[in-house]
Each structure stands twice: as structure tokens, then as C-alpha cells.
Amino acid sequence: MLPIAQRRPWPFLLAFLAYSLVTTFCPPSASAQLGKPEGLYYKSWAIVIGVENYLLAPKIPGAIEDAKMVAQAFRQLGFDEVVELYDKDASVRRLQQTLSDFLPRKVGRHDRLVLYFVGHAGVTQDLAGEELGYLVPWDAQMGNVSKSVTLEQLKEFSRRSASKHTLFLLNAGVRGWEVSTAQPLSLEGRSAPEGDTERRAVQVLMAGDKGEPLSQENGRSLFVQVLVNGLSGMADRNKNGWLMASEVGDYVKQQVLERSKGAQHPLFVQLEGEGDTVLIEGRKSAFFMGAEPQSPAERRQAAKMQYEQAFALLQTGKSSEEALERLNKSLEYDSTFGDAYMLKSYVLLEVLPNLDDALSAAMLAVQYAPKNPDSQYTLGLIYEKRGQYTEAEHAMREALVVNPNYVDVYFSLGILYADEIKDQSKS
């Protein structure tokens, strides 16, 4: 006897659903989204710079260990390239080469870039009398701005960088840019091609204001402990699954200020653009981070969007669990969406087996999508797998009433008659 899963060419079902999806439910712009790459970025870069044992300046105990914690946090976030530069590898020449040559050559316009620095820093004045912050490389002296990396140089680098999103994390008490607040975003998931996640952004999070001593907690950098916790997801205050740089900035500011008892004031700067760096792309990315759809038309459209994205995940072999979540969300928006019940019953039959839930979904598919032959056909396959052969025969015959030319149903009926009902004349 053939296993049930082998009797039915399920890719054909997905092809049928694709046709149904494009011709019946989706406007051209929506159907085109099925081919959109899953990720928001082509490549993710983290440059981690830590200077502890200065050649010409006082030592900063624990700086390298803190930097390694940050590097590990970005590896856990799935960054493709994590480049670590410690002590002598963070010389002025190496840092200038990294900013002026290495990164401009390597980082593309669909990439994200994060640069973390821990070490000495200072603030001086430029020729116009404006504050000019600077970072001290391994082989530079405190106060020698000519051999340091100024914030103006970082700003110029960010202008020339092709990266879509750039985030500087400076574990130092420094100032030198006009401080502004990142614009709040209202993401509706990555299916919106011109959404806020596509807008350019250059952002900066500084551990403290100029001249502030940086607090320690249990012998470790308070800023790093809070930052790493935030990057692990704790900064996702609205629990929508997305973690944005602006959220991390708000979280770090609030936590560090509170835990340092007001002694340390982190600063967050929106240096350029109206976008926001995505640090964690939520699995529930299209679950409406702004206001939920209210009108019946809005809820139907939201349901279709969830259905489309679930279908795309299954079609490309991506996360089945997320596909099921999206189908459930689709049905929250529109409890009469028959094809969503149909696809859910398929997932629960063949991909994430749960026959009881599959049966419930299939019966609702029959109720709300009676003209889709796969509603009855899937119900029949579920009955067969449950050993309810009479019910399976009836459901498959109902599928043939809807589509008398459905070859796969005849094939499955023949197997059912031969192997289970033992009626060779019908088979």
C-alpha cells in the first residue's frame, strides 16, 4: 500500500493554489511579492573594535572582553561578516584603511553595517568653535586629534557608504553631532516594497554624554550588558517580533540612566535618513505593527496578505511553522476565508501533522470554499488517514462533483478502493 502522502502529488496542489491565488485573490502588485527575497538585506556586516592595552594611553580593563560579547551578540543575530579588531589591530592606520578602503569596497547598497567601538574618546573644538568628538586608536595619544578618528570622519564615511542601514555603537562618553530623535516607524511587514525598512538610515548610539564616566555593574561595562540584553530581544518593547535600532536606543537610554542612578546619559542620534536599522526581522512581520485593520474590507485585505505570505513560505520550502501562524492570523482577520482553511488543512495533514486540527480546518474549508475541489479532496485524505474510509470515499466523490475531470481524485479513490475498502470492481 502506498502511504497517503505518496498518492497525492501535493506540488500540484500548491500549483493549483498559486493559480487560484493570482487569478482570484491578488492584484498584480501582491502576486509579484511571492518572488521577493525573504531577507531585508543581502549581507550583514559587524565591525567590532576594542582597545584595552593602549600603546600611549591608559589601559581600559575589560574592553576586549566586552567587545567580544558584542561580537558574539551579532553572530547570534545572524550577521554574515563579524570583523574583530583588537589592540594593535585597531591602529590609526588600520582604522583609516577600514573606513576609507575595506568597507567601501565590500559593503553593498542592500547591506546593513554595524560598527562598535570601545576605547578612549574625547571632545575638542573645530576651527568654527563647534564641538568635535573623536575616538582614540591603539597607537594614538589622548588629545591628539590628528591621529584619531573624528566623528566628522565617521559622518563622512557614512555618506560615502553604500549600505542601506548603518548603525554606530560607541561605548564612550562622546559628543559631536547634533542629537535628534529617530522617527517612529509603522511597519506593515516586508511585503510593502516601499516600506520604512527600505529607507536609508544612519544611526548612532553613544554610551554617554561628553566627559561622563562610564558606569560598571558587577565589574563589567553597564552599557555593554544592557546593549547585549537589548539585542537579545529585550528591547522589543511592543513584542511584535521586530527589533529596530531605535528600540534598542530607547531601551539602552532608559536602562542605563536608571541603573546608573542618573550618572550616565546615553545618546541616540538619527544622523541621516528616515529609515530604521532592522536588527531582528520578526517572524510575524506582517502582523500589522501599527493599527489593526478595522473595516471589513481592510480585514479581508489583511487576511489575503497573510494567506499569500503563508503560501509563499510553503512554496519556497521556508518555515512551515511561520506559514501556519500566518494562516491562523489570516483566519483571525476573516473567519470565512475558505482557501485559508484549505491550505491550513493541508499543512496539518502533510507538513505539521495534527489530524484532529486538520479535520476541523478541512470541514470549515468545505463550508466556506465549496467550489474549491481541494476542500473536499483534502477532507477525504484526512478521513482516509484517520481510518474513516466511508467518509473518505464520500468526500472524494464530492470533490468530483465540483470538478469531474480531477484526475488525482480518481487516482486516490482507486487506491482507497483497492487497499482499504477492498472493492476491486470500484478500483
N, C-alpha and C positions, 0 to 999 in steps of 0.2 A: 504493500500500500504506500502510495506517495504521501509524505507529510503535507498537510494542508497548505503550508507556506509555499510548497513547490508546485502546487497545482495552479496557482493563480499568478500570472505574470504581473506582479504589483507595479513594476515600472510603467506598464501600460496604464494602470490606474492613475499614476501620477501624471502621465502624459495627457490622459483624458481630463484630469483636473486642471492641468495647465491650460488646455484649450478652453475649458469652461471658465476658468479664472480670467483669461484675457478677453474672451469674447462676451462674457456675460457681466462680469463684476467690475472690471478695471478700466478706467480711462487709459489712453496710451501712456501718459506720464507715469502712472502707477505700475503698469505692467513692465515698463522699462526698468523699474527698480529691481526686478528679480535678478538682473545681471550685475547689480552693483557689488563691488568687493565688500566683504564683510567688515574689514577694519577701516578705521578712520585715517590711519597713517600707513604709508608704505614702509617706513622704517623708523625706529625709535632709538635715540642716542642719549646716553647719560655720560657726562664728563665730570668725574669726581676728583677734586683737587684738595689735598690735605697736606698742610705744612706744620710739622711738630718740632723738628730739630733744625732750627734756623742756623744758617751759617754766620750771620752777622746781627741777629736779633734774638731776644729772649725765647726760650723754649715754651711751647704750649702743650703741656702734658695731656695726653689722651686724644689729641686732634686726629691722629691717623686712625685710631680705633673707632672714633666717632664717624669719620669719613667712610670707613669700611661698612659700618652699619647702614649708612645711607646708600652705598653702592649695592648692598645686598637687598635693600628695600626695592630698588629699581629693577634688580634681576627678578625679584618675586612679582613685580608688575609686568614682566614680560618684555622688558626693553631688549632690543636686539644687540645693541653695542653698549657695553659699560666700560669706559676707558678710565683707569685709575692712575693718577699722577701724584706720587707722594715724595715729600722732601726734595732730594736733588733732581727728581724728575719734574719738579714744579719750579724750575729755574725761570728767570725772566725770559731767557731766550726760548725755552720750550713753551712757555705760556703764550708768548707772542707768536711763535710759529703755529701753535694750535689754533689761535684765533684768526690769524691772517692767512694761513695756508691750508692746514689739515681740514678743519671744519668746512670752510667754503668749498673745498673740492669734494668732500664726502657727503655733505648733508643736502638732500634734495628738497624740492618745494612741497612735496607731500609728506615730509618727515616732521617729527617733533624732536625737540632738543631741550634737554635739561642740563644746566651747568651748576654744580655745587662747589662752593669754596669754603674752607675753614683755614684760618690763619690770621696774621696781624692785618689790620686795616687802619686807615686814618682819614682825616678830612683836612684839606687845606683850602686856599682860595686861588682862583684863577686870575688872569690879568684883569678881568672885569669886576673882580671882587666877589664873584659868586662862589659858593661852596663847591669844592671838588673832592669827591671821595676817591679813595684808591685802595687797592689790595696789594699786599706785600709778598712778592715771590720768595722762594727759598734763599736766594743769594743776594737779596737787596737789604738795605738798611732801612730802619724806621725813619720816615720823614724824607726819604729820597724818592720824590715823585717821579723823576725821570727814569728810574729803574723799576717802577711799579706799574701795575695795570690799573688805569684810572676807570672810573665808572663811565666817563665820557667815551673811552675806548670800547668798553663793553656795549655802550649805546650805539656807537658807530658800527661795531661788529654785527649787532642785531639788525641794523638797517641793511647791511650787505648780505646777511644770511638768507638763504633761500627757504629756510624751514617755515612751515605753516604756523607752528606754535613754538615759541621759545620761552623757557622759564629759567630764571636765575635764582638760585638759593644761596644766599650769602650769610654764612654763620659768622657774622662780625657786626659790631656796632658801627654803622657807617651811614652816611647820608650824602646826597649829591645829585639827586633827581627830584623833580617836583613830584610830590606824592599825590596820587589820585586814587580813586576807588574803582575797582573793576566793575564794569556794567553787569547787572544781574541778567542771567540768561533764562530763556524759557524754551528748553529743548523739547522737541517732539520726536526725538529719535533720529537715527541716522538715515531714515528713509527720505528725509527732507533734503534735497540736493543742495539747496542754498541756505541751509540752516546755520545757526550760530556756530556750530562746530567747524564750519568751513571758513569762517572769517579769521583773518590773520590776528595773531596776538603775540605781544612781547610783554612778559610779566616778571616782576622781581619781588622776592620775599627776603627781607633782611632781618637778622636775628634781633637787632636792637637799634635804637637811635644813636646818633653820633656820641662817642665818648662814654657810652653806658658800659659798665662791667657786665659781662655775660654770666648769668646765674648757673650754678651747678646744683644738681639734685642727686643725692647718693653717689657723689664723686664723679658724675657724668654730666655732659652738657644738657641743660634743660631743653634748649632749643631742639637739639637732635632727638631727644627722647619723645618730645611732643610731635615733631615732624614725622618721625618713623611711625608713631601711632596713627597720626592722621593719614599717612599714605597707606596704612593697612586697611583703611575704610572707616576709621572712627570719625573722620572729618565729614563724612557723608551725612550731614545733619538731617536732611529730609528723607533719607532712606529710600531714594529712588533708584539706587543701583549705580548711578553715575558719580564719579569723584572728579571734581573740577579744581583747577589751581586756585580759583577764587574761594572755593570752600575751604581748601587747605589753608589759605592765607587767613581767613576769618577764624578758623579753628586754632591755628598757631597763635595768633594775636591774643585771643581770649584766654587760652590755656596758659600761655607763658606769663601774661600780665597777672593772672590770678595766682599762679603757683610761685611766682617771684615776689608776690605781695606788692606789686606795683613798681618794682625796681627795674624791670626790663620791658621795653616797649617795641615789639616787632613792628615793622613797616611793610605794607604791601603796596606795590606800585603797578599800575597799568601803564606801561611805557608806550605802547603803540597798539593800535587796532582795537576792534570791538569784540573780538572773539575771546575764548577761554580755553586754556590747555586742558585736554582730557587726560586724566591720569588713570582712571578706571572706566572703561566703557560698560555701562550697565547691561546685564542680560535682559532686563526689562526696558530696553532703550526706547521703545515706542509706547510705553505705558503713560504717556501724557504727563510730563513734568509740570506743566502749567495747569490751568483749569481743566477739569474733566469735561468731556463733551456733554452738552445738556439737551439740546433739541433732538427729536427722533432722527432727523437727517444727519446730524453730527454723530450720533451714536452708531448709526448704520455705517457711515463712512469710517469711523474708528474701528468698527468690527471687521470691515473688509480689509483695512490696513493690517490688522493683526493676523487675519487669515492669510493674506498674501505673504507676510513675512514668515509665518509658520510653514507655509508651502515651500518657500524658497529654502528654508533650513533643511527640510526633508529632501528636496530635490538635489541639493548640493552635498548631502551627507553630513551636514553640520549637526549641532546639538539637538537630539531628539527631545530631551527634557525641556529645553527652551521652546521648542516647537509646541509641545503640549501646553506649556504655560501661556503661550500666545493664543492658542486655540481657546483655552479657558477664559482668557481675558476678552477675546472676541465674543464669546457667548455671554459674558457679563454685559457687554455693550448691546448685544442684540440676541436675546434668548430664542429668537425664531429663525436664526441663521442656519438653515438646514445643511448646507455644504460644510459648514464648520463642524457640525455634529458628525457628518460623514467622514471627514478627514480625521477627526478625533477617534472615531471608532476604528479606523484603520491603524492609527498609531497604537492604540491599546490592544489591538489584535496581534499585530505583527512586529512592532518595534519595541514597545514597553508593555509586555503582556499583562493584562488585567482583564480577564474575561467578563467579570461582573460589570465593571465600568464600561467595557467595550459594548456589552449588550445594551446597557442603558443609553449610551450615545447613539447606537445604531437604531434603536427604536424611535428616538427623537429625530434622527435623520429621516427615517421613513415618514414620520409625521410632518416634518417641515420641508422636506425635499422629495416629495413623492414622485416627481418626474425625473429624478436622477436615478437611473437603474442601479448605480453602485450602492445606493442606500439599501435596497432590498438584497442585493448580491452580498454586500459585506455582512448584513444581518444573517444571511444564510450561512456564510462561512463561520461566523461566530457560533451559531447554533450547532453546526457540524463539529466544531472543536469542543463544544460542551457535551457532545454525545446526544443531542436532541435532533435526531435525523429527520423525523417527520416535519418538525418546524423548519429545518434547513431546506428540505425539499420545497415546502410551500413558499418560503421567502425567495428561493431562486426562481421558481416559476413566476412569481410576481415580478421579478426583475425582467423576465422575458415578455411579460405583458407590456412593460414600458418600452422595451427595445427587443423586438422579436429576432433581431439579427446579431444579438450579443453572443459571439462565438465562445468566449471564455466561460459564460454561464453554462452553455451546453456541455462544455468540456468538464466543468466541475460537477454538473449533475450526473454525467456518465460515470465519473469516479465514485460519486456518492452512491449511486445505484449498485455499482459493481462491488465496492469494498465494504459498505456499511449496511445498506438496505438489502443487499443480496438479491437483487432483481435483475437478472441478466437480460431479460427481454426489454426492460426500460433502458438499461445501459447501452 
